[in-house]
């Protein structure tokens, strides 16, 4: 299964690179495949922004990821 993670573009560098924020991590990704601006959300897969999201979709998806990770951690802890 492949997963793309929502991230907010903080800065565009050298035309095709962007500094993005995942909520608790910042990373450089390539933005060759999308037209995106600072402040917009994109889905990132293996270092490439592959799709733009609305801010609402970006925040909503980020919250869903947090809930899933929390549930996974709780499940692991219950089996330890």
ZABA-951005 format. One record per residue (C-alpha): residue number from 1; residue in three letters; x, y, z. Coordinates in pm, 1 decimal. Layout:
# residues N
ATOM dovo midren       xx       yy       zz
ATOM  NUM    ALA        X        Y        Z
...
END
This chain:
# residues 80
ATOM dovo midren       xx       yy       zz
ATOM    1    UNK      0.0      0.0      0.0
ATOM    2    UNK    121.9    350.1    -81.5
ATOM    3    UNK     42.8    646.0    138.3
ATOM    4    UNK     66.2   1015.8     57.0
ATOM    5    UNK     89.1   1252.4    351.6
ATOM    6    UNK    -54.6   1606.0    364.7
ATOM    7    UNK    193.9   1888.6    412.5
ATOM    8    UNK    179.2   2267.8    404.8
ATOM    9    UNK    423.3   2453.1    180.7
ATOM   10    UNK    628.6   2694.3    389.9
ATOM   11    UNK    879.6   2809.3    129.2
ATOM   12    UNK    957.3   2750.0   -237.2
ATOM   13    UNK   1325.9   2707.6   -319.8
ATOM   14    UNK   1494.7   2696.4   -660.1
ATOM   15    UNK   1161.9   2684.3   -844.0
ATOM   16    UNK   1096.1   2311.8   -804.1
ATOM   17    UNK   1183.0   2243.2   -439.1
ATOM   18    UNK    970.7   2335.6   -140.2
ATOM   19    UNK   1010.9   2326.9    234.5
ATOM   20    UNK    695.4   2165.4    370.9
ATOM   21    UNK    553.6   2113.1    718.1
ATOM   22    UNK    382.2   1788.4    814.6
ATOM   23    UNK    272.0   1924.3   1151.5
ATOM   24    UNK    566.6   1801.6   1354.5
ATOM   25    UNK    833.6   1762.7   1087.0
ATOM   26    UNK    968.7   1983.7    811.2
ATOM   27    UNK   1129.1   1846.8    494.9
ATOM   28    UNK   1227.2   1949.3    144.4
ATOM   29    UNK   1020.6   1793.8   -134.2
ATOM   30    UNK   1002.8   1831.2   -511.0
ATOM   31    UNK    705.5   2018.4   -654.3
ATOM   32    UNK    762.7   1947.6  -1025.0
ATOM   33    UNK    431.1   1763.1  -1057.3
ATOM   34    UNK    199.2   2031.1   -914.7
ATOM   35    UNK    151.5   2404.4   -932.6
ATOM   36    UNK    150.0   2508.0   -569.2
ATOM   37    UNK    215.0   2822.6   -368.6
ATOM   38    UNK    335.0   2902.0    -19.1
ATOM   39    UNK     54.9   2835.2    227.8
ATOM   40    UNK   -111.8   2565.7     18.7
ATOM   41    UNK   -137.3   2201.2    118.1
ATOM   42    UNK     -9.7   1919.4    -98.7
ATOM   43    UNK     -5.3   1542.2    -72.7
ATOM   44    UNK    353.6   1414.8    -57.5
ATOM   45    UNK    458.3   1068.2   -167.9
ATOM   46    UNK    823.3    954.9   -165.4
ATOM   47    UNK    951.7   1313.1   -166.5
ATOM   48    UNK    724.5   1446.2   -441.1
ATOM   49    UNK    417.1   1665.7   -405.6
ATOM   50    UNK    162.6   1480.3   -617.7
ATOM   51    UNK   -159.6   1673.7   -560.1
ATOM   52    UNK   -284.6   2000.1   -412.1
ATOM   53    UNK   -538.2   2001.2   -129.2
ATOM   54    UNK   -755.5   2275.2     10.8
ATOM   55    UNK   -648.3   2400.0    354.3
ATOM   56    UNK   -957.8   2234.3    499.5
ATOM   57    UNK   -870.9   1897.7    339.8
ATOM   58    UNK   -509.7   1933.5    451.0
ATOM   59    UNK   -593.6   1995.9    816.5
ATOM   60    UNK   -868.5   1732.9    817.6
ATOM   61    UNK   -641.9   1467.0    666.8
ATOM   62    UNK   -359.1   1559.9    905.6
ATOM   63    UNK   -597.7   1505.9   1200.3
ATOM   64    UNK   -704.8   1167.6   1062.3
ATOM   65    UNK   -340.5   1059.7   1040.4
ATOM   66    UNK   -285.9   1165.8   1403.3
ATOM   67    UNK   -586.8    961.2   1514.5
ATOM   68    UNK   -468.0    653.8   1324.2
ATOM   69    UNK   -113.8    679.6   1465.7
ATOM   70    UNK   -251.8    722.4   1818.6
ATOM   71    UNK   -473.4    414.3   1778.6
ATOM   72    UNK   -177.7    214.6   1645.1
ATOM   73    UNK     40.2    317.6   1940.1
ATOM   74    UNK   -234.5    224.2   2187.5
ATOM   75    UNK   -275.7   -113.5   2018.6
ATOM   76    UNK     98.6   -181.0   2036.5
ATOM   77    UNK    109.6    -78.6   2403.5
ATOM   78    UNK   -181.1   -310.6   2487.3
ATOM   79    UNK     16.0   -605.9   2345.1
ATOM   80    UNK    340.0   -523.2   2525.1
END
